[in-house]
Amino acid sequence: MKTILTLAAVLLVIGDVDAQGVKSFWALNSPVEQGGTLVFQISPYWMPPATSNPTIFIFEKHYKPNAQGKVFVGVGVDTEPGKYTATFYTNGLWQCCDKEEIEVLATSSEKTRTSRYTGRPTPRTDRQKRAIDRAFDNAMKSDGSIDFTGGLSYIDPLCFARDVIDPFGLIYRNNPYRTHEGVDLRAPVGMAVRAANAGKVVMIARNFTREGNMVILSHGLGIFSVYMHLSKFEVKLGETVKRGQLVALTGRTGTGINRGDEHLHFSIKIRDAYVEPLEFIDIANEVLK
């Protein structure tokens, strides 16, 4: 998947203009592909303290901005291609007439895997999956309005070693429904895994069947990074971490790893949508700089 970030709008130096006369928000990169990251910009005239609790409403959810007014929205792989309308709210109320139409395009994925299953996947309901879901839900409740990153750019967890074994998306040759929810980055056992950005450790999973040893970081505003198949943890549950801090060492734990193809499975999740993680980093850094 390749999405070109087109800056459809740029903040202008505006003089003494009444806030009611300024467009409240706009999309920075529409159209966007399935599995991509959509970014909106809220005008500074509609950010606190001028207004309270600004949000963008799209895909039946409210998304909050960082201090720069940037709003990151995950577009799920299963989002139907087509046009969608985003609306702007402050203090829980729809503001005036500002709406933004965005377009989601169909995407295609490189086919690198064969699945044991050919039909639609059955939703996973085992104890380990429930624990993962609970970690995400609890973090959204406690940190959904917080930005731990302070507007800092993101980094690759392996210091820009982007040797991708398996890409993100619908990568199974024989199953058009099964999604790979991250990228597998080739990494020998014992390689340093670093926090993609500042955040809080919201899950330490030990010896999970599929994920192996796993760390989940909340970066706030519904943005999470996930690191799987680890050999050693360097952080603790609830710990606040800095951008680039050592969080773990790569390993060979969990299913799907054979000797010789050791890798780090790395995911980015925004609310309930997994997005192409390396593309997310590139897009976030483009708009945050």
C-alpha positions in Angstrom: 0.0 0.0 0.0 1.3 3.4 -0.9 -0.5 6.6 0.1 0.9 9.9 -1.0 0.3 12.6 1.6 -1.1 15.5 -0.2 -1.3 18.6 2.0 -4.7 19.8 0.8 -4.6 22.8 3.1 -1.9 24.8 4.9 -2.4 27.0 7.9 -2.4 30.7 6.8 -1.3 33.6 8.9 -4.6 35.2 9.6 -5.1 38.6 11.1 -7.7 39.7 13.6 -10.6 37.6 12.2 -13.6 36.5 14.1 -13.6 32.8 14.8 -17.1 32.4 13.2 -15.6 33.4 9.9 -12.8 30.8 9.9 -13.2 27.3 8.6 -13.1 25.1 11.6 -11.2 22.1 10.1 -10.1 20.5 6.9 -8.6 17.2 5.7 -4.9 17.1 5.0 -4.7 13.9 3.0 -7.9 12.8 1.3 -8.3 10.5 -0.6 -6.9 7.8 1.6 -6.7 4.0 1.1 -8.2 1.3 3.2 -5.8 0.6 6.1 -4.4 4.1 5.8 -4.2 7.1 8.2 -6.5 10.1 7.7 -5.3 13.4 9.1 -7.4 16.5 9.8 -6.3 20.0 10.9 -8.5 22.0 13.3 -8.1 25.7 13.0 -6.4 27.4 15.9 -9.5 29.6 16.2 -11.5 26.6 17.3 -8.9 25.1 19.6 -8.9 25.6 23.4 -9.1 28.0 25.2 -11.3 29.6 22.5 -13.6 26.5 22.5 -13.8 23.4 24.7 -13.4 19.7 23.7 -13.1 20.0 19.9 -13.5 16.7 18.1 -13.9 15.4 14.5 -16.8 13.0 14.0 -16.4 10.4 11.3 -16.9 6.6 11.0 -19.4 6.8 13.9 -16.7 8.0 16.3 -15.3 11.2 17.8 -11.5 11.8 17.4 -9.6 14.3 19.5 -6.8 16.6 18.3 -3.3 17.0 19.7 -2.1 20.4 20.9 -1.3 21.4 17.3 -4.9 20.7 16.2 -3.9 17.5 14.3 -6.5 14.7 14.4 -5.4 11.2 13.4 -8.1 8.8 12.2 -7.5 5.1 11.4 -9.2 3.8 8.2 -9.9 0.1 8.7 -9.0 -2.4 6.0 -12.7 -3.4 6.0 -13.9 0.2 5.5 -16.0 0.2 2.3 -14.5 2.4 -0.5 -16.5 5.5 -1.1 -17.1 9.0 0.2 -17.7 9.9 3.9 -18.5 13.1 5.7 -16.6 14.4 8.7 -18.2 17.0 11.0 -16.8 19.2 13.7 -17.9 19.4 17.3 -17.0 21.5 20.3 -18.3 20.8 23.8 -20.4 17.9 22.4 -22.3 20.1 19.9 -22.1 20.2 16.1 -20.8 23.5 15.1 -22.5 25.5 12.3 -22.2 24.2 8.8 -18.6 23.0 8.5 -18.3 19.5 7.0 -15.6 17.9 5.1 -16.1 15.1 2.5 -13.3 12.6 2.3 -12.8 9.6 0.0 -11.7 6.1 0.9 -10.1 4.1 -2.0 -9.7 0.4 -2.3 -6.3 -1.0 -1.8 -4.4 -4.1 -2.7 -1.9 -6.0 -0.7 1.1 -8.1 -1.6 0.3 -11.7 -1.1 3.0 -13.3 1.0 1.2 -15.9 3.1 -1.0 -19.0 2.8 -3.6 -19.5 5.5 -4.8 -22.8 6.9 -8.3 -21.3 6.7 -10.1 -20.2 3.6 -13.3 -18.8 4.9 -14.2 -15.7 6.9 -12.3 -15.8 10.2 -14.3 -16.5 13.3 -14.1 -13.7 15.9 -11.5 -14.6 18.5 -13.0 -14.9 22.0 -10.4 -16.7 24.0 -9.1 -15.5 27.4 -5.9 -14.0 25.9 -7.8 -12.0 23.3 -10.2 -10.7 26.0 -7.3 -9.5 28.0 -5.9 -7.7 25.0 -9.2 -6.0 24.3 -9.6 -5.0 27.9 -6.1 -3.3 27.8 -7.1 -1.3 24.8 -10.6 -0.4 26.3 -9.2 0.6 29.7 -6.5 2.8 28.0 -9.1 4.5 25.9 -11.2 5.3 29.0 -8.2 6.7 31.0 -6.0 8.2 28.2 -8.3 8.9 25.3 -8.1 12.7 25.9 -4.3 12.8 26.7 -1.4 13.1 24.2 1.6 11.5 25.8 3.8 12.4 22.8 3.8 16.2 23.2 3.6 16.5 19.5 6.9 14.7 18.9 7.5 12.8 15.7 7.5 8.9 15.6 10.4 6.6 15.1 10.7 3.0 13.8 11.0 0.5 16.7 14.1 -1.0 15.1 15.8 2.3 14.4 14.7 2.4 10.7 15.6 -1.2 10.0 12.7 -1.8 7.5 13.4 -5.3 6.3 9.8 -6.3 5.9 9.1 -10.1 5.8 5.3 -9.8 5.7 3.5 -6.6 5.0 0.3 -5.2 6.4 -3.2 -6.0 5.1 -4.9 -8.8 3.2 -1.8 -10.7 2.4 -3.1 -14.3 2.4 -3.0 -15.9 -1.1 -6.0 -18.2 -0.4 -8.1 -16.0 2.0 -9.4 -12.6 1.0 -10.9 -12.0 4.4 -8.0 -12.7 6.8 -5.9 -9.6 7.7 -2.4 -9.2 8.9 -2.7 -6.4 11.4 0.9 -5.1 11.3 4.2 -5.6 9.6 6.8 -8.3 10.3 10.3 -6.7 10.5 13.2 -9.1 10.2 15.2 -9.0 13.4 17.6 -11.5 15.0 16.9 -12.5 18.6 18.1 -10.0 21.1 17.8 -6.8 18.9 16.7 -3.7 20.7 13.0 -2.7 20.4 12.4 1.0 21.1 9.2 3.0 21.8 7.8 4.5 18.6 6.9 7.6 20.7 6.4 8.6 24.3 3.6 6.8 26.0 2.4 4.5 28.7 2.8 0.7 29.0 -0.8 -0.6 29.1 -0.1 -4.3 28.6 2.7 -6.8 29.2 1.7 -10.2 27.8 3.8 -13.2 28.8 3.8 -16.3 26.7 0.6 -15.7 24.8 -0.1 -18.4 22.3 -0.2 -16.2 19.2 1.6 -13.1 20.2 4.2 -14.6 22.5 5.7 -11.9 24.7 4.1 -8.6 23.8 4.1 -5.0 24.8 1.4 -2.5 24.1 2.0 1.3 24.5 -0.7 3.9 24.6 0.4 7.2 23.0 -2.8 8.9 24.0 -5.7 10.1 21.8 -6.6 6.5 21.0 -3.2 5.8 19.3 -1.4 2.5 20.3 1.8 0.7 19.2 2.1 -3.0 19.6 5.3 -5.1 19.7 5.1 -9.0 19.5 7.3 -12.1 19.7 9.7 -10.6 22.2 12.4 -12.4 24.3 12.8 -9.9 27.1 10.9 -7.0 28.6 12.7 -3.8 29.6 9.6 -1.9 30.9 6.9 -2.6 33.4 3.1 -2.3 33.3 2.0 1.2 33.9 5.4 2.7 33.3 5.7 6.0 31.3 8.2 5.7 28.5 10.1 8.2 26.4 10.3 8.3 22.7 13.0 5.9 21.6 13.3 4.3 25.0 14.3 0.6 25.1 11.1 -1.4 25.8 12.1 -5.0 24.9 14.4 -7.3 23.0 13.3 -9.2 19.9 12.7 -12.9 20.2 11.1 -16.0 18.8 8.0 -16.4 21.1 4.4 -17.1 19.9 3.2 -18.8 16.8 4.3 -18.2 13.2 8.0 -17.9 13.8 10.5 -20.4 12.5 14.2 -20.5 13.0 15.7 -18.3 10.4 12.8 -15.9 10.0 12.9 -14.3 13.4 11.1 -11.0 13.3 9.3 -8.2 15.3 5.6 -7.9 14.6 4.8 -4.2 14.8 1.4 -2.7 14.8 -0.2 0.7 15.0 -3.9 0.9 16.1 -6.0 4.0 16.1 -9.1 3.5 18.2 -10.4 0.2 16.8 -8.7 0.3 13.4 -5.2 -1.2 12.7 -3.4 0.8 10.1 -0.3 0.3 8.0 2.3 1.2 10.7 5.3 2.3 8.7 3.0 4.5 6.5 1.5 5.9 9.7 4.9 6.9 11.0 5.8 8.6 7.7 2.5 10.5 7.5 2.5 11.5 11.2 6.1 12.8 10.8 5.2 14.8 7.7 2.3 16.6 9.4 4.0 17.0 12.8 7.2 18.6 11.6 
